[in-house]
């Protein structure tokens, strides 16, 4: 069933950067929650489908290695920024996470 649902997500996502598929469209078309849609998109990416999410909103599938690499770099920068913010927050004992280079 998961495989069939994931294929539905993949089939529902646009291949056109100029008209990306909005998250709400995926939820309605595939009859899944937003969380489930994100989970299936992540699973499809791990399986090798180049699904790009735009900062302006929406998803599209690219076959362009440059677009995919740009997206991957953007995601890595976002992840690192989130990690740095989380590391700076002290726990209940006042300790902050120690980051090593």
Short mmCIF file of the C-alpha atoms (twelve columns), coordinates in Angstrom:
data_MODEL
# 
_entry.id   MODEL 
# 
loop_
_atom_site.group_PDB 
_atom_site.id 
_atom_site.type_symbol 
_atom_site.label_atom_id 
_atom_site.label_alt_id 
_atom_site.label_comp_id 
_atom_site.label_asym_id 
_atom_site.label_seq_id 
_atom_site.Cartn_x 
_atom_site.Cartn_y 
_atom_site.Cartn_z 
_atom_site.pdbx_PDB_model_num 
ATOM 1   C CA . UNK A 1   0.000  0.000  0.000   1 
ATOM 2   C CA . UNK A 2   2.823  2.427  0.858   1 
ATOM 3   C CA . UNK A 3   4.378  1.840  -2.537  1 
ATOM 4   C CA . UNK A 4   1.060  2.551  -4.271  1 
ATOM 5   C CA . UNK A 5   0.561  5.733  -2.213  1 
ATOM 6   C CA . UNK A 6   4.092  6.896  -2.971  1 
ATOM 7   C CA . UNK A 7   3.495  6.369  -6.662  1 
ATOM 8   C CA . UNK A 8   0.364  8.478  -6.358  1 
ATOM 9   C CA . UNK A 9   2.409  11.272 -4.804  1 
ATOM 10  C CA . UNK A 10  5.034  11.000 -7.545  1 
ATOM 11  C CA . UNK A 11  2.380  10.972 -10.266 1 
ATOM 12  C CA . UNK A 12  0.639  13.989 -8.726  1 
ATOM 13  C CA . UNK A 13  3.767  16.184 -8.658  1 
ATOM 14  C CA . UNK A 14  4.397  18.538 -11.555 1 
ATOM 15  C CA . UNK A 15  7.463  18.259 -13.783 1 
ATOM 16  C CA . UNK A 16  7.311  21.996 -14.491 1 
ATOM 17  C CA . UNK A 17  9.181  24.466 -12.257 1 
ATOM 18  C CA . UNK A 18  6.901  27.242 -13.483 1 
ATOM 19  C CA . UNK A 19  3.756  25.477 -12.236 1 
ATOM 20  C CA . UNK A 20  4.731  23.489 -9.145  1 
ATOM 21  C CA . UNK A 21  2.207  21.345 -7.300  1 
ATOM 22  C CA . UNK A 22  1.132  22.930 -4.018  1 
ATOM 23  C CA . UNK A 23  1.118  20.842 -0.848  1 
ATOM 24  C CA . UNK A 24  -2.639 21.296 -0.442  1 
ATOM 25  C CA . UNK A 25  -3.160 19.947 -3.964  1 
ATOM 26  C CA . UNK A 26  -1.164 16.820 -3.071  1 
ATOM 27  C CA . UNK A 27  -3.195 16.348 0.101   1 
ATOM 28  C CA . UNK A 28  -6.444 16.523 -1.856  1 
ATOM 29  C CA . UNK A 29  -5.338 14.543 -4.911  1 
ATOM 30  C CA . UNK A 30  -3.741 11.718 -2.931  1 
ATOM 31  C CA . UNK A 31  -6.165 11.768 0.000   1 
ATOM 32  C CA . UNK A 32  -3.385 11.985 2.615   1 
ATOM 33  C CA . UNK A 33  -2.508 14.343 5.465   1 
ATOM 34  C CA . UNK A 34  0.167  17.014 5.014   1 
ATOM 35  C CA . UNK A 35  2.464  15.005 7.278   1 
ATOM 36  C CA . UNK A 36  1.894  11.859 5.210   1 
ATOM 37  C CA . UNK A 37  2.519  13.791 1.980   1 
ATOM 38  C CA . UNK A 38  5.842  15.080 3.362   1 
ATOM 39  C CA . UNK A 39  6.761  11.586 4.548   1 
ATOM 40  C CA . UNK A 40  6.038  10.100 1.127   1 
ATOM 41  C CA . UNK A 41  7.991  12.869 -0.606  1 
ATOM 42  C CA . UNK A 42  10.968 12.136 1.670   1 
ATOM 43  C CA . UNK A 43  10.675 8.408  0.899   1 
ATOM 44  C CA . UNK A 44  10.529 9.108  -2.847  1 
ATOM 45  C CA . UNK A 45  13.632 11.310 -2.567  1 
ATOM 46  C CA . UNK A 46  15.480 8.530  -0.731  1 
ATOM 47  C CA . UNK A 47  14.455 6.221  -3.570  1 
ATOM 48  C CA . UNK A 48  16.099 8.600  -6.058  1 
ATOM 49  C CA . UNK A 49  13.237 10.788 -7.284  1 
ATOM 50  C CA . UNK A 50  14.457 14.381 -7.667  1 
ATOM 51  C CA . UNK A 51  11.567 16.225 -6.019  1 
ATOM 52  C CA . UNK A 52  12.387 19.892 -5.493  1 
ATOM 53  C CA . UNK A 53  10.458 22.033 -3.035  1 
ATOM 54  C CA . UNK A 54  10.407 25.737 -3.770  1 
ATOM 55  C CA . UNK A 55  10.750 28.366 -1.043  1 
ATOM 56  C CA . UNK A 56  7.744  30.124 -2.601  1 
ATOM 57  C CA . UNK A 57  5.759  26.910 -2.146  1 
ATOM 58  C CA . UNK A 58  5.085  23.839 -4.191  1 
ATOM 59  C CA . UNK A 59  6.922  20.807 -5.500  1 
ATOM 60  C CA . UNK A 60  8.149  19.720 -8.892  1 
ATOM 61  C CA . UNK A 61  10.224 16.842 -10.225 1 
ATOM 62  C CA . UNK A 62  13.369 17.834 -12.072 1 
ATOM 63  C CA . UNK A 63  15.677 15.888 -14.333 1 
ATOM 64  C CA . UNK A 64  18.232 18.730 -14.365 1 
ATOM 65  C CA . UNK A 65  21.300 17.849 -12.234 1 
ATOM 66  C CA . UNK A 66  22.101 21.546 -11.681 1 
ATOM 67  C CA . UNK A 67  18.608 22.239 -10.288 1 
ATOM 68  C CA . UNK A 68  18.796 19.158 -8.082  1 
ATOM 69  C CA . UNK A 69  22.251 20.077 -6.757  1 
ATOM 70  C CA . UNK A 70  21.069 23.639 -6.044  1 
ATOM 71  C CA . UNK A 71  18.127 22.232 -4.065  1 
ATOM 72  C CA . UNK A 72  20.395 19.833 -2.132  1 
ATOM 73  C CA . UNK A 73  22.746 22.682 -1.187  1 
ATOM 74  C CA . UNK A 74  19.798 24.811 -0.070  1 
ATOM 75  C CA . UNK A 75  18.511 21.971 2.118   1 
ATOM 76  C CA . UNK A 76  21.947 21.416 3.665   1 
ATOM 77  C CA . UNK A 77  22.272 25.140 4.479   1 
ATOM 78  C CA . UNK A 78  18.816 25.130 6.078   1 
ATOM 79  C CA . UNK A 79  19.613 22.013 8.114   1 
ATOM 80  C CA . UNK A 80  22.887 23.476 9.360   1 
ATOM 81  C CA . UNK A 81  21.201 26.767 10.327  1 
ATOM 82  C CA . UNK A 82  18.520 24.845 12.249  1 
ATOM 83  C CA . UNK A 83  21.137 22.725 14.007  1 
ATOM 84  C CA . UNK A 84  23.130 25.826 15.028  1 
ATOM 85  C CA . UNK A 85  19.994 27.468 16.449  1 
ATOM 86  C CA . UNK A 86  19.108 24.332 18.397  1 
ATOM 87  C CA . UNK A 87  22.663 23.961 19.706  1 
ATOM 88  C CA . UNK A 88  22.590 27.513 21.080  1 
ATOM 89  C CA . UNK A 89  19.520 26.853 23.262  1 
ATOM 90  C CA . UNK A 90  20.523 25.899 26.801  1 
ATOM 91  C CA . UNK A 91  18.908 22.855 28.396  1 
ATOM 92  C CA . UNK A 92  17.225 22.938 31.832  1 
ATOM 93  C CA . UNK A 93  20.654 22.762 33.501  1 
ATOM 94  C CA . UNK A 94  21.906 25.766 31.542  1 
ATOM 95  C CA . UNK A 95  24.149 23.664 29.303  1 
ATOM 96  C CA . UNK A 96  24.457 24.328 25.603  1 
ATOM 97  C CA . UNK A 97  25.314 21.684 23.052  1 
ATOM 98  C CA . UNK A 98  29.013 21.618 22.262  1 
ATOM 99  C CA . UNK A 99  29.695 21.830 18.538  1 
ATOM 100 C CA . UNK A 100 32.898 20.457 17.119  1 
ATOM 101 C CA . UNK A 101 34.260 21.502 13.752  1 
# 
